[in-house]
Every structure is written in C-alpha cells, then in structure tokens.
Amino acid sequence: MKGSLADLAARTAGELAAAVKSRLGRVQNRTRPIDGYFTGAGLSPPLPTRP
C-alpha cells in the first residue's frame, strides 16, 4: 500500500483519499497478505467467519 502511494502526485486531499480508498479496496478481500502479517507478528491468523 505504502509503496503504491509513494509515486502518487495527488494535488488535493480528495485525490489522495480517493487513491487510498481505491488501493484499500484492492487488498480488502485478499487473505494471504493479512495471514502473512499475523504470522510475521508471531500470531495465529484469524479463522474465517461465515456471514
């Protein structure tokens, strides 16, 4: 996320907010990076929940 925003040339706070929202949407449903974060922190990844 941080790397994808590093080269962004947002001119306004609104443009920056839209870019962040877009990038968060891309990773929202990806479980592998989230599981990797928990594992790297020495924690067990959360169990999937049913809606």
C-alpha positions in Angstrom: 0.0 0.0 0.0 2.7 2.5 1.0 4.8 1.6 -2.0 1.9 2.1 -4.4 1.3 5.6 -3.0 4.9 6.7 -3.0 5.0 7.9 -6.5 1.4 9.3 -6.5 1.2 13.0 -7.4 -2.1 13.9 -5.6 -2.8 17.6 -5.8 -5.6 17.7 -3.2 -6.6 15.8 -0.1 -9.6 14.5 -2.0 -7.4 12.9 -4.7 -5.2 11.3 -2.0 -8.2 10.0 -0.2 -9.6 8.5 -3.4 -6.3 6.8 -4.2 -6.1 5.4 -0.7 -9.7 4.1 -0.8 -9.0 2.5 -4.2 -5.9 0.7 -3.1 -7.6 -0.4 0.2 -10.4 -1.9 -1.9 -7.9 -3.9 -3.9 -6.5 -5.6 -0.8 -9.7 -5.9 1.3 -10.6 -9.4 0.2 -7.1 -10.8 -0.1 -6.4 -13.1 2.9 -2.8 -14.1 2.2 -1.2 -10.7 3.0 -3.3 -10.5 6.1 -2.4 -14.0 7.2 1.3 -13.2 6.5 1.1 -10.1 8.7 -0.3 -12.1 11.6 2.3 -14.9 11.1 5.1 -12.4 10.9 4.0 -10.9 14.2 4.0 -14.3 15.8 0.2 -14.6 16.0 -2.2 -17.1 14.6 -4.2 -15.9 11.6 -7.9 -15.4 12.4 -10.2 -18.2 11.5 -12.6 -17.5 8.6 -16.1 -16.4 9.7 -19.4 -17.1 7.9 -21.6 -14.1 7.2 
